[in-house]
Amino acid sequence: MKPTRKGPAAARAEGRVEKIVAGGAGLVRLPSQVVLVPQVAVGERVAFEVGRPMGRLLKVLEPAPERVIPACAHSARCGGCDLLHLTPEAQRAARLGILEEALAGLPREGRALPAIVYREAAPLHSRTRVRWHARRIGPDVMVGYHAAGSRTIVGVPDCQALDPRLEAALALSRELLVGAEGEGDVHAALGVGGRPVLSIAWRGALPPRVFGSAEQLVTGGKLAGVALHLDGAREPAKVGDPRPVVTLADGPLFAPIAGFSQASERGDAVLAQRVVALADPEGLEVIELFAGSGNLTVALAREAVHVTAVEQVGAACVAMRENVALRKLETRVKVIEADAEAYALPTHGDLVVLDPPRTGARGAIAEIVKKRPKRVVYVSCDPTTLGRDLRVLLAEGYVVKAIEALDLFPGTSHVESVVACERG
């Protein structure tokens, strides 16, 4: 029998954490390279294995005073919340540092950027939309989150990030997938009546009992609806009403099945309120790009003369029209199904509001600097692409008037930001 060959031992190193970077890891500089190490705090001296792209923390040699015992028992294994080992104040400093670094070096023509206003928007136990990963492992189907920097699924019995109503759906999704073969993703949200909805995209075989169990969970009132997307099928099988619903002060806001919506109802309401406050749309013609299902559209339309809402996803446009009609705003909103990155803006517009995905809005920004609307309000979930796009705006004479950071994802390094610019 031949001896098993072992790979080269991972290099061990020690260093001091300089800062927290996008993604939540700490940056440590070695003489020959920079290493990102997770689960650390600024100023700590740590021992780690040097890895690519991420090192592995071995031991905290000199702990920082900001280090705490995470409130979540699963945080060491689960990759969902990357800053729970820090005090709330240190988490806030990390998010602000990530945003400030992304905006550093922007062209300013002698003007300093305004100070970032930080707003708490969504506490723990408030998340109302989530995606879990699922895979048949041995006799059971594991449902949970990916471990940090890995596709390994960590099955967790509970999650402190989730609204309790959504947390209950975690166990229901496991119950539903008993006997399934393969793997997939489970999109969970709140639906009609505040009951959870599940949208399961599955690659493999689902036993017939899954459909019967879905029916029982819906008729029994535990779920509002279930959508089952089998690999290769053109349409999902639906039980009940599986549409996500965000409940706002003025009524429900529907989203397409498994479609995008903000992570929490509280965060959605705060975000819309801050966008309207910074956009100041009263009496203006507004162009909204990447409008989604209309969470910002309906808020802008109450004050604007008119909103032209541009969205590429057809199902989101259908939901947006329903959300507009529920509020009797049809005469003040025009929904256009088109690619916001290629949409031709009107000449000399008043106000453009855009809320692009993480990839940013390279094409839309090029059109904005071409048509030069008076005011631009940019909502971003990725500081890096925000900085890239703002660099183009500022180079073309726009001036940043306000920057707000919204904490929509407590316990994590993610930060939502709203930036208001005016033509200089």
N, C-alpha and C positions, 0 to 999 in steps of 0.2 A: 504494500500500500504506500503510495507516494505521500510525502508530507505536504500539508496544505501551505501554499505560498501566502505569506502575509504581505499586504501592501506597505509602502513606506510609512513610517510613523509620522503623525501630524506634528508639525513644529510647534513648540510651546514658546510663548512670549509673555512679557509683562509690560504694562504701560499705564499711562494716566489718561482718563477719558477727557477729551477736549470739549466736546459738545454733543448734543443729540441732533441727529440729522433726520431728514424725511424718511419715514419708515420706522422710526422709533429706536434705531440702534445708536450706540455711542461710537464716536470716531476716536480712534487711538492711532497716533503717529509713531511708526517705527523708523529706524534709520533708512530702511530700503523700501518701505511701502506704508500705505494707510490701510488699517483694518477696521471693519465695522463689527462691533460686539453688542449683541442684544442684552437686555435686562440689566443695564448699568445706569449709573447716575453721573452727572458732570462732576469732575474733580476726583472721582474714585481711582484708586490704583488697583488694577485687576490683572489676574493671570488668565490666559486664554489659549486655545488652539488656533493657529493661524489657518483660516480657510478662505475659500473663494466661492461665492462672493462674501460670505459671512463667516466671522470667527465664532468659536464656541466658548462661552464663559465657563471657566473652570473654578475660579475662586475670587471673591472680593477680598483683596489684601488690606485695603484701607477704605472702609465704607464712608459714604457721604452722609451728612446729617439728614438729607432729604430722602434717604432710603427708608421704606417702611415694609412691614409684612403685608403682602397683598390681601385685600378683603376676599378675593376669589381664590378658592382652594385649587382651581384648575389652571391658574395663570402661568405656572412654570411649564406646563405642557401645551396649552392652547395658544394659538397664535392670534386669537381675536383681539385681545386688548394688550398693547405692548408697553403701557406706562403705569400699570397698576402697582408697580414696586416703588413708585414715587409719590410724595405728598401731592395734594391737589395744587399747591402753589408751584411746585417743581414741574408738574405736568403743564400748567399754564405757561410757565417760562419756556418750556421746550417747544410748545406750539408756536409761541410768539417768535422764538429764535429761528425756527424753520421758515416762517413767513418773512421775517426781516431779512434773512440771508437770501431768499429768493428775489427780494426786491432791491437788494443792495446793488449799487452800480448802475441804476437806471439813469438815463440822461435827464438832467433837471434844469439846465440853463440857469444856474444860480439859485434855484428855488429848492428848499429842503422839502422832502416828502412830509405830509402831515403825520402826526403821531398815530399809531394804530390804536383804535378803540377796541377793547376786548369785551365780549359779552358772553356770559353764561347763558346757554339756550336750552340745553336738554340734560337733566340730571340722570344718574344711574336709574335703572329700572324703567326707562321711558321709551326704549327703542320699539317701534311698531312695524319694522320691515327688516328682514334678515334672509341670508342665504346659508343653508347648511349643505354639506357634502355627505353623500351616502355611498356605501360599498358593501357588498356581501363579503364577509371575512369569516371563514369557517361556517358554523351553523347559523350565525346571526348576521343581521344587517347593521352595520355601524353608521350612526348618524351624528354629525357634529361639525366641528371646525377643523381646518387644516392647522397642523403644528407650524410654528414659525419657520419660514424658509423651506417648507416641505409640503408634499402632497399626502403625507400621512394624516389620516383622519383621527382626531381626538374626540372620542365620545364623551360628552359631559352630561350629567344628570340634570343640571340646572345652569342658568346663565344670568348673572346679575345685571347685564346690560339690557335685558329684555323686559318689556312690559309684562306683568304677570300673566295676562291673557295670552300673550304670544309664547311665553315660556311653557305654558301648558301644551302648546302645539308641538313642542319638541318630542315629548313622550308619545303624542298621538301619531306623529310621522313614523316613529319606530314601530308602533303597533300596526300601522297601515302597511308597512313594507315587509312584514314577516313572510318569509318564504320566497322573496324576490331573488333573482339571480342577476348579477351584473353590478352596475354602479350608475350614479346620477347625481342630480342636484335638486334640492328642495327649497323653493322660494316660499317663505311664509310671511304673511302680513295680516292685518286686521281687515275684516270685510264688513258686510252689512250687519247692523246690530252690534258691532264691536266684537263679533266672534271671529276666530282665526280662519284664514283661507290658506290652502296649500296648493302650490303648483309644482308638480314633480316631473322633471325631465329625466327619462330613464333609458339607459343603454343596456339592454339585456331583456330578460323575460320576467314578466309580472304574472303571478298565478291568478286565476279567476277570482279567488277570495278577496283580492285587493279591491276590486270594484264593488263587491258586496259590502266590505268593511267601510269603504268610503260612503256608500249610501246610508249605512247605519249611523256613522258619525255625524252626517249632515241631518238626517231625520231626527236623530236624538238631540240635536242642538249643540253638540260639541264643536262643530265646524260650520261655517256659513257656506263653504263650497270647496270642491277639490277639482283640479285639472290634472289629467294624466297625459303627458306627452311621451308617447312611445317612439323610440328611434325609428325613423323611416315613415312615420304616419304624417299625413298632411295637416290634420287638425287634432287637437287634444280631445280626449274623452272628458266630458264635464258632468259633475254632480253638484246640484245646487247652484249657487252663484259664486264663482271663484274669483270675482274681481276684487282687488284691494280697494279699500275705502279709507281715506283720511277724513276724520271728522273735525271740521273747522267751526268757528263760531257761527258762520252763516249757513251751515249745512254740510252735507257730504261732498267730498271731492273724489270722483272715481278715477281709477287708473286701469290700464289694460292688464290682462292676466300676465303675471310675471314681469310686468313693465316697471319702469323706473318711477319711484316716488321718494320723497325725502325719508330719512331713516326713522324719524319720529314725528308724531303729530305736533308735539310742542315745538320741536325745532322747525317744522314747516311753517307754523304760525309766526314764529319770531323772524325767520328768514324773510317771509313775505312782507312783514311790517317794516323791517329795516330797508329792504329794497325800495319800497314805496317812499319811505322817509328820505332816502338819499337821491332817488330819481326825481322826486317832486313833480309828478306827471300832470298836475291839475292844469287843464286847459290846453294840453299838448297832444299832438299826434305821435303815437308811440309805435316803434317797430320792435317786436320781441323775437329774438332768435333762439332756437333750441327751446321751444316753449313747453315741450313735454305734454302733460295732461292738463296744464293750465293753472298750476298752483300760484304762479306769479301773475298770470294773465288776468284772473278774476280780480285780484287785488289792485292791479294797475287800472283796470277798466272802470273801477268805481270813481276814479278821479280824472282820468284822461278823457279827452274829447273822443279819441278812437284808438284802438289797439289792433295792429296787424300782427298776428301770432303765427310764426313760421316753425313748422315741425315736420321732420322727415318720416317718422314712423306713423303709418296709417292708423293703427289701433289707438295710438295716443291722440291723434286728431279726432277720432270718433269720441273718445272719452272727453276731450277738451270741449267739443261742441255740446255734449250733454251737460258738462259742468257750467258752461256759459248759460245754457238755456235754463237750468235750474235756478239761476240767479237773475233771469230776465235781462241779460246783458247782450242779447243777440245783435241789437242795433249798434252796439259800441265795440264789437269784436268781429274781426274777419280772420278766420282760420285758413291758413294756406299750407297744404301738404307739399313740402319742398325741402331740399337740402339747404339748411341754413348757411353752410359753408360756401354755397354758390349762389345765394339769393341776391338779386340786384336791388340795392337800396334805392329809395327815391332820392332825388337831388335835394339838397338843403333841408334835410329832415330835422325835427326837433330833438328827438331822444331815441337812442337805441339801448335796449336792455338785452343782455345775452347771458345765458347760463349753460355753457358748453360742457361736454364730458371731460374726463381727465386729460384727454389728448389736446384740449384747448381749442382755439378757434382761428387757426392760421389764415384760412380763406376768408372768413367773415371779417377779420381785422383788416385784411388787405382791401376789402370793399369799403369798410368804414373810413379808412384814411383817404380813399379815393373820393367818397361822397361827402365827407367831413360834416356829419351831423353836429349840432351844438353840444350835445351832452351824451356821454356813454356811461352806462352802469354795467360793470362786469362782475358776475357771480362765479366764483371759482371753487372747485374742490381739490385743486392741485396747485400748490404754490409755484412749482417749477414752470409749468406751462403758462401760468398767470404772469410770471416775471418776463417770460419770453414775449408774450403778446403785448404787455404794457410797454416793453422796450420799443416796439414798433410805433405804438400810439404816441409816446412821448417824443420820439425822434421826429414825428410829423407835426409837432406843435401843440399836442394836448397836454393839459396840466392835471395832475392828480389833486382832487379837492378833499377827498375823504377816503380812509381805509378802515374797515371794520373786520375783526376776526370773530367768528361765531363758533363757540364750542358745541358742536352738534353730536360729537362722538366721545363722551367722557371715558376716561381710562385708556384712550388711544392717542397716537401722535397726529391723527387726521385733524385738519382745521379747514373750515369753510370760510371764505372771505368775500367781502363785497367792496368793490372799489368804484368810486365815482370820479369821472374825468370830465373836463370841459375843454372845448376848443380854445386854444390860447390866442 
